[in-house]
């Protein structure tokens, strides 16, 4: 688990937000946990490396 936190603000339709929060509650998981997992899966899918002290490596972005 990450030791530091950063805030990510997302704009979403209020109806989708409510449905998402209700679904998360029914599964006894927080919306933040779901979003963090989605981000990890997305990074893995695209081969992006990340971690403490590790520079982010994204094959899609030229340094």
C-alpha positions in Angstrom: 0.0 0.0 0.0 1.2 3.5 -0.8 2.6 5.5 2.1 1.9 9.0 0.8 -1.4 10.3 -0.7 -2.2 12.8 -3.4 -5.6 14.1 -4.2 -7.2 13.6 -7.6 -10.4 15.6 -8.3 -12.8 14.0 -10.8 -15.9 15.6 -12.2 -18.7 13.0 -12.7 -22.4 13.1 -13.3 -24.3 13.2 -10.0 -26.5 10.2 -10.9 -23.4 8.1 -11.8 -21.7 9.2 -8.6 -24.7 8.1 -6.5 -25.0 4.8 -8.3 -21.2 4.2 -7.9 -21.3 5.0 -4.2 -24.3 2.7 -3.7 -22.6 -0.2 -5.5 -19.4 0.3 -3.5 -21.4 0.3 -0.3 -23.2 -2.9 -1.2 -19.8 -4.5 -1.8 -18.4 -3.2 1.4 -15.6 -1.3 -0.4 -14.9 2.4 -0.6 -15.1 4.4 -3.8 -11.4 5.4 -3.2 -10.4 1.7 -3.1 -12.1 1.1 -6.4 -10.6 4.1 -8.1 -7.1 3.2 -6.8 -7.5 -0.3 -8.2 -8.7 1.0 -11.6 -5.6 3.2 -11.8 -3.3 0.4 -10.9 -4.9 -1.9 -13.6 -4.8 0.9 -16.2 -1.1 1.6 -15.5 -0.3 -2.2 -15.7 -2.3 -2.6 -18.9 -0.2 0.1 -20.5 3.1 -1.0 -19.2 3.8 2.0 -17.0 6.2 1.3 -14.1 5.8 3.2 -10.9 6.9 3.0 -7.3 8.8 4.7 -4.5 12.0 6.2 -5.8 11.4 4.8 -9.3 11.0 7.3 -12.1 7.8 6.7 -14.0 8.5 5.0 -17.3 5.8 5.2 -19.9 6.6 3.8 -23.3 4.0 6.1 -24.9 5.8 9.3 -23.7 9.1 10.4 -25.2 11.6 11.8 -22.6 
